[in-house]
Amino acid sequence: MGVYAGPVQDLIDELGRLPGVGPKSAQRIAFHLLKVAKEDALRLSHSIAEARDRVAWCQRCFNVSEGDLCGICTDDRRDATVVCVVEEPRDLVAVEKTQEFRGRYHVLQGAISPIEGIGPDQLRVKELLGRLDGEGVTEVILCTNPNIEGEATAMYIGRLVKPLGVRVTRIASGLPVGGDLEYADELTLGRALEGRRDVD
Protein backbone atom coordinates (compact mmCIF):
# COMPACT_ATOMS: atom_id res chain seq x y z
CA MET A 1 0.00 0.00 0.00
CA GLY A 2 1.26 3.50 -0.93
CA VAL A 3 2.09 6.27 1.49
CA TYR A 4 -0.15 8.87 -0.19
CA ALA A 5 -3.91 9.36 -0.47
CA GLY A 6 -5.53 6.99 -2.97
CA PRO A 7 -5.72 9.26 -6.06
CA VAL A 8 -2.17 10.59 -5.53
CA GLN A 9 -0.73 7.09 -5.18
CA ASP A 10 -2.70 5.98 -8.26
CA LEU A 11 -1.18 8.85 -10.24
CA ILE A 12 2.34 8.01 -9.04
CA ASP A 13 1.80 4.33 -9.89
CA GLU A 14 0.55 5.14 -13.41
CA LEU A 15 3.43 7.55 -14.10
CA GLY A 16 5.86 4.93 -12.79
CA ARG A 17 4.69 2.56 -15.53
CA LEU A 18 5.99 4.92 -18.24
CA PRO A 19 9.32 3.91 -19.84
CA GLY A 20 12.31 5.59 -18.25
CA VAL A 21 10.31 6.94 -15.29
CA GLY A 22 11.52 5.55 -11.98
CA PRO A 23 9.68 5.83 -8.63
CA LYS A 24 11.33 9.15 -7.67
CA SER A 25 10.62 10.73 -11.06
CA ALA A 26 7.03 9.49 -10.93
CA GLN A 27 6.61 11.12 -7.53
CA ARG A 28 8.18 14.38 -8.73
CA ILE A 29 5.96 14.53 -11.84
CA ALA A 30 2.82 13.69 -9.82
CA PHE A 31 3.43 16.51 -7.34
CA HIS A 32 4.27 18.90 -10.17
CA LEU A 33 0.89 18.10 -11.79
CA LEU A 34 -0.86 18.71 -8.47
CA LYS A 35 0.90 22.08 -8.05
CA VAL A 36 0.35 23.58 -11.54
CA ALA A 37 -2.86 25.35 -12.53
CA LYS A 38 -5.70 22.88 -13.05
CA GLU A 39 -6.07 23.85 -16.74
CA ASP A 40 -2.37 23.02 -17.35
CA ALA A 41 -2.78 19.53 -15.89
CA LEU A 42 -6.02 19.01 -17.83
CA ARG A 43 -4.31 20.14 -21.06
CA LEU A 44 -1.88 17.23 -20.63
CA SER A 45 -4.68 14.73 -20.06
CA HIS A 46 -6.57 16.17 -23.06
CA SER A 47 -3.45 15.79 -25.27
CA ILE A 48 -3.12 12.14 -24.23
CA ALA A 49 -6.82 11.46 -24.95
CA GLU A 50 -6.60 13.26 -28.34
CA ALA A 51 -3.50 11.34 -29.39
CA ARG A 52 -5.14 8.03 -28.43
CA ASP A 53 -8.34 8.93 -30.32
CA ARG A 54 -6.87 10.44 -33.49
CA VAL A 55 -3.53 8.73 -34.07
CA ALA A 56 -3.32 5.21 -35.47
CA TRP A 57 -0.76 3.16 -37.43
CA CYS A 58 -0.17 3.75 -41.14
CA GLN A 59 -1.65 0.75 -42.96
CA ARG A 60 1.39 0.47 -45.22
CA CYS A 61 4.48 1.19 -43.12
CA PHE A 62 3.14 1.22 -39.50
CA ASN A 63 4.44 4.70 -38.72
CA VAL A 64 2.11 6.88 -36.63
CA SER A 65 -0.57 8.45 -38.81
CA GLU A 66 -3.77 10.48 -38.57
CA GLY A 67 -5.18 8.81 -41.69
CA ASP A 68 -4.95 5.40 -43.34
CA LEU A 69 -1.51 6.30 -44.72
CA CYS A 70 1.18 8.52 -43.15
CA GLY A 71 2.60 11.63 -44.85
CA ILE A 72 5.70 9.78 -46.05
CA CYS A 73 3.70 7.00 -47.72
CA THR A 74 1.45 9.51 -49.51
CA ASP A 75 4.41 11.59 -50.77
CA ASP A 76 4.84 10.71 -54.47
CA ARG A 77 8.34 12.25 -54.52
CA ARG A 78 9.67 9.44 -52.31
CA ASP A 79 11.45 6.50 -53.93
CA ALA A 80 9.12 3.51 -53.42
CA THR A 81 11.80 1.02 -54.55
CA VAL A 82 13.97 1.54 -51.43
CA VAL A 83 12.57 0.67 -48.00
CA CYS A 84 14.36 1.55 -44.77
CA VAL A 85 13.40 -0.83 -41.95
CA VAL A 86 13.40 0.69 -38.45
CA GLU A 87 12.26 -0.54 -35.04
CA GLU A 88 10.11 2.36 -33.86
CA PRO A 89 8.56 5.59 -35.25
CA ARG A 90 11.13 7.61 -33.29
CA ASP A 91 13.89 5.85 -35.28
CA LEU A 92 12.17 6.92 -38.50
CA VAL A 93 12.30 10.52 -37.23
CA ALA A 94 16.04 10.13 -36.50
CA VAL A 95 16.71 8.90 -40.07
CA GLU A 96 14.57 11.69 -41.56
CA LYS A 97 16.63 14.30 -39.69
CA THR A 98 19.74 13.21 -41.60
CA GLN A 99 18.07 14.30 -44.89
CA GLU A 100 20.06 11.48 -46.54
CA PHE A 101 17.15 9.17 -47.27
CA ARG A 102 14.40 9.77 -49.82
CA GLY A 103 12.80 6.31 -49.91
CA ARG A 104 10.01 4.82 -47.87
CA TYR A 105 10.02 3.17 -44.44
CA HIS A 106 8.77 0.09 -42.67
CA VAL A 107 8.34 0.30 -38.89
CA LEU A 108 8.64 -3.08 -37.16
CA GLN A 109 7.22 -1.72 -33.89
CA GLY A 110 9.94 -3.43 -31.87
CA ALA A 111 12.87 -5.83 -32.14
CA ILE A 112 13.37 -9.55 -31.57
CA SER A 113 14.01 -10.02 -27.86
CA PRO A 114 13.65 -13.56 -26.45
CA ILE A 115 14.16 -12.21 -22.90
CA GLU A 116 11.05 -10.01 -23.28
CA GLY A 117 9.19 -12.74 -25.15
CA ILE A 118 9.18 -10.81 -28.42
CA GLY A 119 9.60 -13.00 -31.48
CA PRO A 120 9.20 -12.20 -35.19
CA ASP A 121 5.46 -12.88 -34.99
CA GLN A 122 5.00 -9.92 -32.65
CA LEU A 123 6.68 -7.61 -35.18
CA ARG A 124 5.51 -6.32 -38.58
CA VAL A 125 7.75 -8.73 -40.52
CA LYS A 126 4.97 -10.48 -42.46
CA GLU A 127 3.70 -7.09 -43.62
CA LEU A 128 7.20 -6.12 -44.79
CA LEU A 129 7.47 -9.27 -46.91
CA GLY A 130 4.03 -8.54 -48.35
CA ARG A 131 5.19 -5.10 -49.52
CA LEU A 132 8.29 -6.24 -51.41
CA ASP A 133 6.61 -7.64 -54.49
CA GLY A 134 3.60 -5.35 -54.66
CA GLU A 135 5.64 -2.15 -54.43
CA GLY A 136 8.54 -3.21 -56.68
CA VAL A 137 11.11 -2.87 -53.87
CA THR A 138 14.71 -3.36 -55.04
CA GLU A 139 16.57 -2.59 -51.79
CA VAL A 140 15.81 -3.07 -48.11
CA ILE A 141 18.02 -1.07 -45.73
CA LEU A 142 18.15 -2.63 -42.26
CA CYS A 143 18.35 0.35 -39.94
CA THR A 144 17.69 -1.40 -36.63
CA ASN A 145 19.56 -0.35 -33.50
CA PRO A 146 23.23 -1.39 -33.16
CA ASN A 147 22.56 -3.56 -30.10
CA ILE A 148 21.99 -7.31 -29.62
CA GLU A 149 18.24 -7.14 -30.31
CA GLY A 150 18.68 -4.88 -33.34
CA GLU A 151 21.41 -7.10 -34.82
CA ALA A 152 19.35 -10.26 -34.29
CA THR A 153 16.36 -8.60 -35.96
CA ALA A 154 18.46 -7.40 -38.92
CA MET A 155 19.95 -10.88 -39.41
CA TYR A 156 16.53 -12.52 -39.26
CA ILE A 157 15.00 -10.16 -41.83
CA GLY A 158 18.09 -10.36 -44.05
CA ARG A 159 17.78 -14.15 -44.21
CA LEU A 160 14.13 -13.87 -45.24
CA VAL A 161 14.53 -11.10 -47.82
CA LYS A 162 17.75 -12.04 -49.66
CA PRO A 163 16.37 -15.22 -51.28
CA LEU A 164 13.61 -13.06 -52.79
CA GLY A 165 16.19 -11.35 -55.02
CA VAL A 166 16.01 -8.01 -53.20
CA ARG A 167 19.26 -6.24 -52.23
CA VAL A 168 19.62 -6.18 -48.44
CA THR A 169 21.93 -3.63 -46.82
CA ARG A 170 22.77 -2.77 -43.22
CA ILE A 171 23.73 0.69 -42.00
CA ALA A 172 27.46 1.09 -41.40
CA SER A 173 28.66 0.91 -37.83
CA GLY A 174 29.57 4.55 -37.39
CA LEU A 175 27.10 4.25 -34.53
CA PRO A 176 28.26 3.10 -31.12
CA VAL A 177 27.42 -0.54 -30.39
CA GLY A 178 24.74 -0.77 -27.75
CA GLY A 179 23.44 2.69 -28.65
CA ASP A 180 20.02 3.91 -29.78
CA LEU A 181 19.34 5.56 -33.14
CA GLU A 182 17.24 8.31 -31.59
CA TYR A 183 20.31 9.59 -29.68
CA ALA A 184 22.64 9.58 -32.70
CA ASP A 185 23.53 12.95 -34.15
CA GLU A 186 22.42 13.65 -37.74
CA LEU A 187 25.96 13.59 -39.18
CA THR A 188 26.88 10.20 -37.67
CA LEU A 189 23.59 8.64 -38.69
CA GLY A 190 23.82 10.21 -42.14
CA ARG A 191 27.28 8.74 -42.67
CA ALA A 192 26.12 5.35 -41.38
CA LEU A 193 23.32 5.45 -43.95
CA GLU A 194 25.69 6.45 -46.77
CA GLY A 195 28.17 3.71 -45.82
CA ARG A 196 25.60 0.94 -45.68
CA ARG A 197 26.86 -2.44 -46.85
CA ASP A 198 25.32 -5.53 -48.38
CA VAL A 199 24.24 -8.15 -45.89
CA ASP A 200 25.86 -11.57 -46.37
N, C-alpha and C positions, 0 to 999 in steps of 0.2 A: 504493500500500500504506500502511495506517495505521501510526501510531507505536506503538500499544499491542498487547498480546497479543491473539490472534485473537478470543476471546469478548468482550473489552472493546471492541475496535474494532467488532465486529458490533453490540453494544448501542448504541454511540454512533451508528453508521450508521442503525440502525432508528429511534432517537429523533429523529435529524436529519430523518427523512422526515415527521415529524408537522408539521401546519400551525402556523406561527408559532414553530417551534423551530429556531433557527440552530445552527451548529456549536459555538459556545461554550456555549450553553444545553444542547445535547445532551450535551456533555462533563460539564457540571456535574451534570446529572440522573443520568447514568450513574454517576459517582463517588459521588453521594449514595446511589444504590441499592446500591452495593457496600459502603458504610459502615454503613447501617442494619442492624438485626437481620434475620436471614434471613427470619423469619416475616412481617416488615413488607413486604419486597420480594415475597415469595410471595403476600401478600394482594393486592397490586396486580395481579400476573399472573393470580390467580384471578378478580379482578373483571373483568378484560378478557375472560377465557375465558367467564365466566358471561354477560356482556353479549352476546357474540357468539353464544352458544348460545341464550339465552332471548329476546332482543329481536329483533323483526322489524319490518316496515312494516305499518301499518294498511291493510287491503285497500280501504278506502273513501277515506281522505284522505292516506295515506302519511306520517302522523306515526309516531314510534316507538311500538311497542305490544308488550305481552307476549302478547296474544291476536290473533284475526283482526281485531278492531276495537279502536281505542284508547278510553280512558275518555271522551273528548269525544264521539266518534261514538255511544257507547252511552248517553249522557246524554239522556234524553227531554225534559229541561227546556230544552235548547238549541233555538234557532230554526233549523230545517232549511232555511228558505227563503232565508237569507242566508249566503253562503260567502265567507270571507276567504281570499284566495290569498296565500301567503307562499313564500319561497324555501326555507327550511330549518326543521327542527323548533325550533331555538333562536329563530327569529323568532316562531313560534307562542307560545313561552313569553313572549317580550317583550310580545306583544299581550295575552296572558292577564293579565299583571301589571297592566295598566291597569285591569282590571275594567270596561271600557267595552263589551266585545263579548260578546254571548250567543248568537251563531250558531255555525256550524260552520266548519271550515277545509279548505283543500286545500294540501298541501305539494308544491311543484314539484320539490324536491330539486335545486335549482340555479337558474341564470339563463342566459339566452342570452348567450354570449360567443364570438364568432367567433375571437378570438385563442387561446382555449383549446380551440377545436374543439367547443364545445357549442352545438348548434342545438336547435330546438324538439323534435325527435325524441328527444333525450336526456333531456327533461324529462317530467313527468307531465301534459302538456297534453291529450292524447287522453282520458285518464281524467277530467280536469276536464269536458271537453265531454260525456262520457258521463253524468256525474252530473246535469247541468242539467235535463234533461227528467224523468228517473226520480225525482228528489227534489223536483220542483216549486220549483226555485230561482228567486227573483224578482230578487235582487241579487247581483252579484259585486263584492266590494271588492278592488281590486288593492293589496296591501300589500307590494309588492316594495321592495327597498332604493332609496333616493334617489341612485343612482349610474348611470353609463351603462348597465351591464348590466341593472340593475333597471328603468330607464325603457324600454329596448328590449323587455324581457320584458312589461312592462305594456302597452305599445302593441300588441305582437303579439297578446296574449290579448284585449285590448279589441276589436281588429278582427275577431277570430273570434267573440266572444260577442255583441256588439251586434246583428248581423243576426238573432240568434236570438230577439230580443224581450226579452232580459234586461237589466235596468238594470246598467250598469257604472260603478263609481265608483273614484276613486283617492284615497288618503289625502292630506290637505293637506300642503303643504310647510312645516310647522313644524319639520321635521327638517332638519338641515344637509345640503346637497348633497354627495355623496361619502361620506356617513356610513353606518353600519351600524345596523340596527334594534336589534340586541342591546345596543348601547351607549347607546341613547336612554333618558332617564329616563321613568318612568311618566306623569308629567304631560304632558310634550311629546308623547309617543306617543298618549296619551289624547286630547289636543286635536286632533292630526293625524287621528285616527280620526273624531272628532266632526265635524271640518270637511271631511270628504271631499267630493269634487265629482264630478259626472258627467263621464265621459270622452267627448270629442268623437268 
